[in-house]
Amino acid sequence: MFVVHGHDNEAKEITARFLEKVRLQPIILHEQASCGRTIIEKFETYSGDIAFAVVLLTPDDVGASAANQAQLNPRARQNVILELGYFMGRLSRVRVCALYKGSVELPTDFQGVIYIEMDAAGAWKAKLAQEFVQAKLPINLDGLLGS
């Protein structure tokens, strides 16, 4: 289970701990050994044998279109958007879930796909678990209790 994230460490940690509770092993790139590889080589190595990706769209950057530079919008980091596209192409939309936090701008080419909001009450965890079940991933549903 690959976890794509930006600078929001709290969102990353909450997601990783939830994955562990439902008995899925989170792969967070910066926690893996580099072995002298470049970032892209490391990404290719650790993303090679996964069944699902969780992508955290958190408002870490700001940006605007050239036509509307006066209005900056909260956006996910560029690496997060790149990796979202990579995993959609490699795994299919069924095996990629995008969680978003706050008023982050959502990628326009990804419209029509359901995003799950990382709400403070934690309802996102049950919704994410539903995605795992639909993707036929073996999870421990007891991990939803008290999470």
trRosetta pair geometry for C-beta under 8 A, 3 or more apart (Angstrom, degrees):
i j d omega theta_ij theta_ji phi_ij phi_ji
1 19 5.5 -169 103 -157 153 138
1 24 4.5 54 -22 158 150 116
1 25 6.0 153 27 73 96 50
1 26 5.4 -55 91 -100 106 47
1 27 6.4 160 78 8 49 83
1 50 6.5 150 -71 -157 15 111
1 51 7.3 -33 -75 56 61 81
1 52 5.4 -12 -117 74 76 96
1 53 7.5 155 -166 -99 53 31
1 54 6.6 21 176 -3 99 103
1 137 8.0 70 -80 -153 109 152
2 26 8.0 90 -136 -162 13 59
2 27 4.9 -38 -103 67 58 109
2 46 7.3 126 -109 130 107 93
2 47 5.5 29 -92 -114 153 83
2 50 4.8 6 -26 -148 101 174
2 52 7.5 -171 28 97 73 47
2 53 4.4 -21 68 -112 103 85
2 54 7.3 -178 89 29 53 62
2 87 7.0 -156 74 -98 134 136
3 12 6.5 116 144 -147 131 80
3 15 5.9 144 -137 114 130 126
3 16 6.0 -68 -32 -78 170 85
3 19 7.3 -123 -65 -18 122 155
3 26 4.9 10 -21 -163 126 106
3 27 6.6 170 13 69 77 49
3 28 5.2 -24 63 -86 114 78
3 53 7.7 173 -81 -160 23 65
3 54 5.3 -13 -112 68 68 100
3 56 7.1 25 -178 -15 87 110
4 53 6.2 33 -13 178 108 111
4 54 7.1 -168 26 93 74 48
4 55 4.3 -7 61 -117 120 72
4 56 6.4 -169 92 22 64 71
4 79 7.9 -156 -167 127 102 85
4 80 5.6 131 149 -135 108 72
4 83 4.4 179 -127 107 139 137
4 84 6.7 -165 94 -62 161 67
4 87 7.3 -132 -30 -13 139 141
5 8 6.8 -120 -172 58 104 77
5 11 6.8 168 -137 95 114 101
5 12 4.2 37 -131 -91 167 109
5 15 7.7 -179 -80 46 122 142
5 28 7.1 -8 16 -136 125 100
5 56 4.5 17 -109 47 74 127
5 58 7.3 19 -159 10 76 123
5 80 6.9 -32 172 -100 9 113
6 56 6.7 -128 10 98 79 99
6 58 5.2 -145 46 56 118 101
6 60 3.9 -143 142 -8 140 154
6 61 7.6 -122 -158 -13 145 90
6 76 5.7 -157 -46 -162 138 74
6 77 3.8 154 -121 -3 109 116
6 79 7.5 147 -103 62 73 95
6 80 5.1 -49 -60 -42 93 136
7 58 7.3 -134 56 92 63 125
7 60 4.3 129 30 -134 104 128
7 77 6.8 117 -15 -52 86 129
8 11 4.1 31 119 19 119 116
8 12 6.4 150 96 -17 68 87
8 56 6.7 -130 63 144 116 132
8 58 3.8 -89 -2 154 141 168
8 60 6.3 -124 -30 -70 86 103
8 101 6.6 173 173 52 176 155
9 12 5.4 -56 -146 39 36 115
9 13 6.0 33 158 -18 71 108
10 13 6.0 -57 -144 39 28 107
10 14 6.2 26 159 -17 64 109
11 14 6.0 -55 -143 38 27 110
11 15 6.2 26 158 -17 63 111
11 56 5.1 139 133 -163 125 141
11 58 5.3 -174 23 -75 161 138
11 99 7.6 179 -175 109 116 123
11 101 5.6 -98 -96 -43 142 152
11 118 6.1 37 -131 159 107 173
12 15 6.0 -63 -151 39 25 109
12 16 6.2 22 156 -18 64 111
12 28 6.7 85 -177 -124 116 134
12 56 6.4 -124 -79 15 66 165
13 16 5.7 -54 -141 38 30 110
13 17 6.2 27 161 -16 66 107
14 17 6.1 -57 -146 39 26 107
14 18 6.4 29 154 -20 62 108
14 118 7.8 110 91 -162 138 126
15 18 5.7 -56 -149 35 30 112
15 19 6.5 32 154 -20 64 104
15 26 7.2 123 121 -113 84 144
15 54 6.1 -174 -177 122 131 143
15 56 6.3 -125 -26 -72 159 124
15 99 7.0 -177 -98 44 129 157
16 19 5.7 -53 -150 33 32 113
16 20 6.6 32 152 -18 63 104
16 26 4.2 -128 -132 58 80 169
16 28 6.2 -27 -92 -45 133 128
17 20 5.6 -52 -151 36 35 114
17 21 6.5 41 149 -25 65 102
18 21 5.5 -52 -151 30 35 115
18 22 6.8 14 157 -2 67 104
18 125 5.4 -135 -146 -123 138 109
18 128 7.4 64 132 78 139 145
18 143 7.4 116 -169 152 58 116
18 147 6.0 82 -120 -174 87 134
19 22 6.3 -66 -151 46 31 96
19 24 4.4 -80 -174 77 88 102
19 25 7.3 -38 140 82 115 3
19 26 4.4 111 76 -56 148 101
19 54 7.4 -141 -73 5 127 149
20 23 7.3 31 -175 -87 36 26
20 24 7.2 -99 -73 62 27 57
20 25 7.6 52 -97 -108 70 39
20 26 6.7 -63 -47 -2 82 104
20 143 8.0 -178 102 -141 45 138
21 140 7.5 -125 143 77 53 110
21 143 3.4 138 138 -160 83 109
21 144 7.8 140 125 -52 120 31
21 147 5.6 142 118 -102 167 121
22 129 6.2 -166 -106 -109 155 102
22 132 7.0 118 138 62 148 171
22 139 4.2 -4 166 -167 108 110
22 140 5.2 -176 -158 54 46 71
22 141 7.2 29 -132 -86 97 28
22 143 3.8 -148 -74 67 55 149
22 144 7.0 44 -85 -48 106 72
23 138 7.6 -50 98 119 117 84
23 139 6.2 158 56 -148 88 51
23 140 4.3 81 1 -4 119 113
23 143 6.7 -157 -11 -41 74 141
24 52 7.8 -43 -158 60 143 128
24 132 7.2 -116 -55 -128 146 143
24 137 6.8 20 -96 158 123 133
24 139 6.2 -28 -43 -106 104 93
27 32 6.8 21 -166 -57 88 126
27 46 5.5 177 172 169 132 111
27 47 7.7 174 106 -85 142 54
27 50 6.6 -111 24 -90 141 129
28 31 4.5 57 80 12 98 117
28 32 7.4 177 83 -23 50 87
29 32 5.9 -60 -157 23 37 113
29 39 7.9 58 160 -158 136 83
29 42 6.4 104 -165 127 102 112
29 43 6.2 -9 -122 -95 138 72
29 46 6.1 161 -111 70 74 149
32 42 6.7 155 91 -176 118 109
32 46 5.2 -134 -36 -87 179 147
34 37 5.6 -150 178 45 68 79
34 42 5.8 -48 -130 -89 64 136
35 42 7.8 149 42 -99 87 93
37 41 3.7 -133 -171 96 108 119
37 42 4.5 146 99 -57 125 78
37 45 6.6 -66 -127 -10 177 138
38 41 4.6 94 50 9 77 105
38 42 6.9 -141 92 -6 38 88
39 42 5.7 -57 -148 38 30 112
39 43 6.2 34 152 -22 65 106
40 43 5.4 -48 -145 35 34 116
40 44 6.4 36 154 -19 64 103
41 44 5.7 -52 -148 36 31 111
41 45 6.3 33 152 -21 64 106
42 45 5.7 -53 -148 34 31 114
42 46 6.3 8 164 -1 66 111
43 46 6.6 -69 -142 47 23 94
43 47 5.7 5 168 -5 65 121
43 83 7.5 -120 -156 -104 132 112
44 47 6.4 -66 -130 46 20 100
44 48 6.5 48 161 -58 57 98
45 48 6.1 -47 -167 -10 23 120
47 50 5.9 -60 -157 10 51 125
47 53 7.8 15 -140 -88 105 122
47 86 7.6 17 156 130 162 128
47 87 7.5 -113 -162 -86 128 93
47 90 7.7 68 149 95 115 167
50 53 6.6 79 121 -65 138 80
50 91 7.6 -48 97 -84 91 132
51 91 7.6 114 178 -137 30 122
51 95 6.4 -114 157 -152 57 129
51 135 7.3 138 146 148 101 123
51 137 6.3 149 111 -99 132 104
52 91 7.0 133 -109 -174 33 152
52 95 4.8 -124 -107 -170 65 84
52 96 7.3 178 -162 -79 62 37
52 97 7.4 12 -180 2 106 98
52 132 6.9 15 -124 -111 175 77
52 135 5.8 97 -91 126 122 162
52 137 6.0 -36 -23 -69 143 144
53 83 7.6 -150 -178 152 146 98
53 87 4.0 -61 34 -153 158 156
53 91 6.2 167 3 17 105 156
53 95 6.9 71 17 134 74 80
53 96 4.9 -5 64 -115 97 79
53 97 7.5 -178 93 29 54 61
54 96 8.0 169 -86 -159 26 52
54 97 5.4 -17 -115 68 69 96
54 99 6.4 14 -177 -4 96 112
54 128 7.1 29 -117 -150 125 126
55 80 6.4 126 -171 -174 98 89
55 83 6.7 173 -116 102 112 98
55 84 4.7 83 -151 -95 165 90
55 87 6.9 -172 -55 46 120 143
55 96 6.4 18 -8 -175 115 97
55 97 7.1 179 25 88 76 44
55 98 4.7 -28 72 -107 106 70
55 99 7.1 171 81 25 50 68
56 76 7.8 162 113 -128 56 121
56 80 7.0 -84 75 -139 62 132
56 99 5.4 -20 -109 70 61 100
56 100 7.9 141 -166 -96 47 33
56 101 7.2 12 -173 -11 90 113
56 118 7.6 23 -138 -42 92 144
57 76 4.3 -79 -144 -65 71 135
57 80 6.5 149 -101 143 59 137
57 84 7.7 27 -71 -72 102 144
57 98 5.7 29 -16 -177 118 102
57 99 6.8 -177 25 88 77 45
57 100 4.2 -25 73 -104 110 81
57 101 7.0 178 90 17 60 70
57 104 5.1 172 141 113 95 150
57 106 6.8 57 152 -109 163 68
57 107 8.0 -127 -113 -14 140 91
57 115 7.4 -46 35 -147 139 127
58 76 6.2 90 44 -110 43 81
58 80 8.0 -165 30 -94 73 171
58 100 7.5 172 -74 -154 42 51
58 101 4.6 7 -112 45 78 122
58 102 7.2 68 -151 26 62 110
58 104 6.2 -149 -162 -69 14 147
59 62 7.9 34 -176 -76 91 71
59 74 3.2 -7 -144 174 118 129
59 75 6.9 73 -134 25 62 17
59 76 7.4 -67 -88 -70 30 50
59 101 6.8 -117 -1 90 82 87
59 102 4.9 -66 -5 80 126 135
59 103 6.7 31 -68 66 143 61
59 104 4.4 -147 -66 -84 80 87
60 74 8.0 101 20 -170 27 88
60 75 7.6 -62 57 91 64 55
60 76 6.4 45 28 -145 99 39
60 77 5.0 -19 76 -49 135 89
60 80 8.0 119 31 -6 131 140
61 74 7.5 129 78 -161 41 52
61 75 4.8 -40 80 73 91 92
61 76 7.1 10 31 114 99 14
61 77 5.7 117 -16 -93 119 52
61 78 7.4 15 8 -27 165 75
62 72 4.1 41 163 166 120 117
62 73 6.4 159 -153 73 74 29
62 74 5.9 -44 -97 -96 76 40
62 75 6.3 132 -119 14 21 91
63 72 6.4 96 23 -148 5 81
63 73 6.5 -38 66 56 57 78
63 75 4.9 -13 24 0 105 147
63 105 7.6 -100 61 35 92 150
64 68 5.4 -119 178 97 112 77
64 69 5.0 142 93 -121 132 37
64 70 7.4 -177 -178 44 170 30
64 71 5.6 135 -117 79 132 59
64 72 5.1 -92 -38 -98 110 49
64 73 6.3 121 -85 5 70 85
65 68 5.1 49 60 35 93 89
65 69 7.5 -108 85 -62 44 57
66 69 6.4 -1 -150 -55 33 101
68 71 5.2 -27 155 39 106 103
69 72 7.9 12 -176 -66 49 75
73 103 8.0 -113 -164 130 85 97
73 105 4.4 71 132 -52 129 127
74 102 6.5 -38 105 113 159 123
74 103 5.8 100 41 88 128 80
74 104 5.1 -88 114 -105 104 54
74 105 6.3 166 81 -10 54 82
75 104 6.4 103 -123 -161 22 83
75 105 4.9 -27 -94 44 77 111
76 80 4.3 -96 157 81 118 138
76 81 5.8 140 88 -49 113 86
76 104 5.9 57 -47 -174 79 134
76 105 7.8 -126 1 65 74 73
77 80 4.6 98 63 -2 81 104
77 81 7.5 -154 95 -3 46 84
78 81 5.8 -55 -151 37 38 109
78 82 6.3 40 152 -20 69 106
79 82 5.5 -53 -146 38 34 115
79 83 6.1 29 157 -15 68 109
80 83 6.0 -58 -145 41 27 106
80 84 6.3 37 151 -26 63 104
81 84 5.5 -47 -147 29 32 117
81 85 6.8 30 155 -13 62 103
81 107 5.9 138 -135 -80 105 127
82 85 6.0 -61 -159 38 30 108
82 86 6.3 33 147 -23 66 108
83 86 5.1 -46 -142 34 39 119
83 87 6.2 32 161 -14 68 104
84 87 6.3 -62 -149 40 25 102
84 88 6.3 26 154 -21 62 109
84 96 7.1 116 -155 177 66 137
84 98 6.4 36 -132 -93 123 115
84 107 6.8 178 97 -6 150 153
84 110 7.1 -34 146 -79 131 148
85 88 5.7 -53 -143 35 31 112
85 89 6.4 26 160 -14 65 108
86 89 6.2 -67 -158 40 25 106
86 90 6.1 8 157 -7 66 118
87 90 5.6 -61 -132 48 33 105
87 91 5.2 -10 -179 18 74 116
87 95 7.6 -123 167 103 98 88
87 96 4.8 133 122 -99 112 126
88 91 7.1 -61 -111 54 15 81
88 92 7.1 10 -169 -163 50 13
88 93 5.7 21 -143 -80 92 65
88 96 5.3 -82 -82 26 65 161
88 110 7.7 -139 -74 -111 158 103
91 94 7.7 -129 138 66 86 68
91 95 3.9 -107 156 84 116 122
91 96 5.7 130 78 -45 123 94
92 95 5.6 73 64 20 79 96
92 96 7.4 -169 94 0 38 98
93 96 5.9 -75 -141 46 36 101
93 113 6.0 -132 -154 -116 127 125
94 134 7.2 -125 -164 125 94 105
94 135 5.8 148 149 -101 89 90
95 135 5.3 112 -100 -136 71 134
97 116 6.5 3 177 11 107 124
97 128 6.0 130 135 -130 160 82
97 131 4.7 75 -80 144 137 168
98 106 7.9 106 133 -140 143 101
98 110 7.1 56 -13 161 162 149
98 113 7.0 76 23 118 122 123
98 115 5.1 -51 94 -120 104 83
98 116 7.2 156 89 26 52 75
99 115 7.4 129 -122 -175 20 79
99 116 5.1 -39 -108 77 70 95
99 117 7.5 100 -164 -144 69 9
99 118 5.0 68 168 -54 111 100
99 124 6.1 77 -136 -175 115 137
99 128 6.9 -13 -75 -83 119 122
100 104 5.2 -142 -165 56 105 120
100 106 6.4 -52 -88 -88 156 99
100 115 5.1 12 -1 171 118 129
100 116 7.3 152 19 75 71 42
100 117 5.9 -41 71 -108 83 57
100 118 6.7 -152 86 2 29 89
101 104 6.3 60 65 -13 57 125
101 117 7.4 117 -97 -162 36 65
101 118 4.5 -27 -86 50 86 121
106 110 6.7 -112 162 74 93 112
106 111 7.6 110 117 -84 115 68
106 115 6.1 -103 -120 -48 137 157
107 110 4.2 62 84 12 106 115
107 111 8.0 -133 104 -38 62 64
108 111 5.8 -10 -169 -32 48 110
110 113 5.2 -58 171 31 82 125
116 124 5.1 119 152 -141 111 93
116 127 4.8 169 -131 111 130 134
116 128 6.1 178 100 -65 170 80
116 131 7.8 -104 -35 -29 143 135
117 124 6.3 -126 89 -82 46 115
118 124 5.0 -41 -112 -17 46 169
119 122 6.9 -95 85 -10 82 18
119 123 5.3 8 55 37 130 96
119 124 5.7 159 23 -30 77 99
122 125 5.3 -6 174 0 85 116
122 147 6.6 178 178 110 138 81
123 126 6.1 -49 -168 33 55 107
123 127 6.6 51 141 -16 75 108
124 127 5.5 -61 -150 43 39 113
124 128 5.9 41 154 -22 73 106
125 128 5.8 -53 -145 37 28 110
125 129 6.4 32 153 -21 62 106
125 144 6.3 156 130 -130 112 79
125 147 5.4 -163 166 106 167 132
126 129 5.5 -52 -148 35 32 115
126 130 6.6 41 150 -25 63 99
126 144 6.0 73 -93 -148 76 128
127 130 5.6 -47 -155 27 34 116
127 131 7.0 37 147 -19 62 99
128 131 5.5 -49 -158 30 39 114
128 132 6.8 41 145 -19 66 100
129 132 5.5 -49 -152 33 39 114
129 133 6.5 41 150 -20 67 102
129 139 6.4 -158 -145 111 88 159
129 141 6.8 101 -178 -118 138 75
129 143 8.0 173 -102 81 129 101
129 144 5.8 -29 -47 -79 167 120
130 133 5.6 -52 -149 35 34 112
130 134 6.3 34 153 -17 66 106
131 134 5.7 -54 -147 38 31 111
131 135 6.3 23 155 -11 65 110
132 135 5.8 -63 -146 44 30 105
132 137 4.3 -74 -170 56 86 121
132 139 5.0 55 129 -30 141 142
133 136 7.5 33 176 -77 34 30
133 137 7.3 -82 -70 48 24 76
133 139 7.0 -85 -68 32 71 120
139 143 7.1 -93 169 35 97 128
140 143 4.8 90 92 -18 94 106
141 144 5.6 -24 -175 6 62 115
142 145 5.7 -41 -170 18 55 115
143 147 6.3 49 155 -63 65 133
144 147 5.7 -83 -154 11 29 128
